[in-house]
């Protein structure tokens, strides 16, 4: 596969079992790495690392739709986290300006929020400090609870890069089967 930009990766501790999910082949703008982890209650947790280069906007919304559709994220049996550099700037998450990518992302979220149970998370401090930009985001299933946040914003830690690392802890309520007792 030819390189489109920055690349993506997911690091998982060896104690966790997972399956790699092939990225949709028709994605031209966004880059992804995806895995599936089975939860104790049988549901799937889909983790996606994403990179969306800032100069490519024409197919961003369509490719985001393709990703959600091909991963089947509308299913109530699938929970998901899509995290990475969306290159979307909005004043609501402390950027100085709104950019075109933000308009595309906001429009897509408005159209798909209910179908995919989407919540958007951003960092408490710039994820690209040199540019004073908050461009690393997480789109997640609303059933996932984020812990250790600062006023509902994600923590960052220094990283050996011009970006910082985004860190969070999550809690996923496990569904318990109910037994019906009849007498």
C-alpha positions, 0 to 999 in steps of 0.5 A, spaced: 500 500 500 502 506 498 503 511 503 498 517 504 501 521 510 503 519 517 501 512 518 497 509 524 498 503 529 495 500 535 499 497 541 496 492 545 499 488 551 500 481 549 495 479 555 489 481 550 486 477 545 484 481 538 483 480 531 486 485 526 480 488 521 482 489 514 481 497 512 476 498 507 480 498 500 477 504 497 479 509 502 483 514 499 484 520 504 484 517 511 488 512 514 486 507 519 489 501 523 483 497 526 482 491 531 476 487 534 476 485 541 471 480 544 468 483 551 466 478 556 459 479 554 460 477 547 459 484 544 465 486 540 470 492 541 472 495 535 478 500 536 481 504 530 487 509 529 485 514 524 489 519 521 486 524 516 491 529 512 489 536 513 490 537 505 485 532 503 477 534 504 473 532 498 472 525 500 473 525 508 465 525 510 464 519 505 470 515 507 468 516 514 461 513 512 464 508 509 469 506 515 463 506 520 458 502 515 464 497 513 465 496 520 458 495 522 458 500 527 451 501 527 450 494 531 448 494 538 453 488 539 459 493 537 462 498 541 467 502 538 473 507 539 476 511 533 482 515 535 487 519 532 489 526 528 482 528 525 486 535 523 479 538 525 479 545 529 473 548 532 473 553 538 469 549 542 475 544 543 479 550 545 482 552 538 483 559 535 479 558 529 474 553 526 477 550 519 474 546 513 475 539 516 471 541 522 465 543 518 465 536 514 466 533 521 460 537 524 456 536 519 457 528 518 456 527 526 450 531 526 447 526 520 450 520 524 450 521 531 444 517 533 445 512 528 452 510 531 451 513 538 457 517 537 460 522 542 466 526 541 472 527 546 477 532 545 484 534 549 484 538 555 491 541 552 493 542 545 495 535 542 500 539 537 503 544 542 507 547 537 501 549 533 497 550 539 492 546 536 487 541 539 486 536 533 487 529 536 480 527 537 476 520 539 469 518 536 466 513 541 460 509 542 456 513 547 455 507 552 463 507 553 465 511 559 471 515 560 474 516 566 480 520 569 478 526 565 479 533 566 472 537 566 470 531 561 477 532 557 482 527 555 489 527 558 495 528 554 503 526 556 509 528 553 511 524 547 518 523 543 514 527 537 512 534 536 505 531 538 503 529 545 500 522 547 493 522 549 491 517 554 485 515 557 481 510 561 475 507 559 469 503 563 465 498 559 459 496 562 458 488 561 451 486 560 449 481 565 444 475 562 437 475 566 434 469 568 427 468 568 424 464 574 417 461 573 414 457 578 
